[in-house]
Amino acid sequence: MSAIPTMRRGACPSLPEPMQTGDGLLARLQPLAPLNLDQLAGLALLAADRGNGILEVTARGKLQLRGLTPATAPGLAEAVAALGIAVPQGFPVEVSALAGQDPSARFDPRPLARSISDGAAPLVPHLAPKTSVVVDGGGRLRLGGLKADIAVSAGEGGLSLALAGVPLGAVEAERAAAVVIALLQRLAARGMSARMTEVAAAEGIAPLRAEFGLAPPVPVGDAGVDPVGLHPLTDGGVALGLGLEFGQVRAAVLAKLMDAARRAGGTEVEPAAGRALMLIGLAPEAAETLRAMAAGLGFLTDANDPRRRVFACAGRPACASARLDTHALAATLVPLLDGRDLHISGCPKGCAHPAKAALTIVGLDEGAGLVVEGTPRDVPARIVPVAQLRETLQKDLA
C-alpha cells in the first residue's frame, strides 16, 4: 500500500485501511478463529515494532493496534497474515468468544454465522461500514448487550430475530441465514448510510414480521455473565477470562502473559466482548495459578472489580485530541463509583464508549463536562475545572 487512505466519518478502521486518531493511525482486526499463543505474542511484537506498543480489546471483542504511522502501517495486513491469522473475507458476523465450547449454550452459532457471512459478502460495498450482525448461541457469554443492526439469539424453543434491539420474530433455524441476508439486502437498497433503525421505522415491525413469515418473538433468557473469571468448557477444561484495564495492554506485558499461559498448558486465546481476553485449554488448577499471575501483571481477574465499570479512551498524553489525562483521572475516581458506570472521554468524540453511561466526564477546552445518563456528545449538566473534579464528584456522589 503506497498511501494511507483518508477515512470518512463513520468508517471502521481495518488492517489495510487504518484510521487516523489523536495518537496516530489505528488498525482493527477481528480474527476468524481463536488465536494460538504464538499468534497473539506475534501481534504484541507488531504493536511494539509498528505502533506505540499498545494492543486493545474493544467492547465488541475486536483487536486494535494503536500509534501506527504512515511509514509503519503499510504492509501490516501482510504481516498479520504471515502470523497465520485469518480475518473475515465476507460480511463480518460476531459470535461469542466461547462459541462451540460452552456446554451451557443452546446451539453452536458458528455455522450460521459463516452462512450469513458468505451470503452477505456481495452486499459489503453497499452497506454502512458499521453495519453489524450478531449470532448469539446462548450460554454464559451472551451478546445481547451489543448494539447490532440484526441479532439472532437463542430463545426458548427457537431462534429470535431483533432489528436494532427491537424484537422482530422467531425464525426456524434452516431459514435464519436466508432471512438475515434478505434483511441486509433491504438495508443495502437504502444506501450506504442507512441503518436498520431506519428500515424498522419506515416499514414497521409487524409488516416485516408478516412479510418474512416469522412467528411472534420468543424470550431469549438472561444476559449471561461477565467474561472475566473461570468458565467451564465442553472438553472438561476451563477458560480463564481476563479483563484489560481501559481495554488496553502493553505489548511487553502481553508477551509475559503468553509465556505464563504456555507454562500453564494454555493452547488458545480469544478476544472477548467486554474488553477481555479468554485463555483456553487450561486445567482448573493451572487456571487458578495463571489467574494469580495475571493479576500480578495488572490484568483484571475479578468480574466485580470496579474498574470493569470504567470506560476511558487513550487520553492525554497519548492522544492529541484529548483534554484530559483519562487514565490518571479514572484511578482517582474509581473509589467513588459505588457500582456506577463511569465514562471518561478526553474529547467529545467518545471513542471508548458510544453508549450512555451513568456518569460521563468529557474533556472540553473550558474544563470537564459532566453528563448524567448520557454520552460525551450530549450537553453537559455543568462544566467544572479539572482540578476541582474529584472534590465536586465526591460531594455529588456521596
Secondary structure, DSSP 8 states (H G I E B T S, - for coil): --S-----TT----SSS-EEETTEEEEEE--SS-EEHHHHHHHHHHHHHHSSSEEEE-TTS-EEEEEE-TTTSTTHHHHHHHTT----SSS-EE--TTTTT-TT-SS--HHHHHHHHHHHGGGGGGS-TT--EEEE--SSS--TTS--SEEEEEETTEEEEEETTEEEEEE-HHHHHHHHHHHHHHHHTT-TT--HHHHHHHH-HHHHHHHTT-B-----------SSEEEE-TTS-EEEEEE-GGGEEEHHHHHHHHHHHHHTT--EEEEETTTEEEEEEE-HHHHHHHHHHHHHTT-B--TT-GGGGEEE---TTT-TT-SS-HHHHHHHHGGG-TT--EEEESSTT-TT--S-EEEEEEEETTEEEEEEEE-TTS--SEEE-GGGHHHHHHHHT-
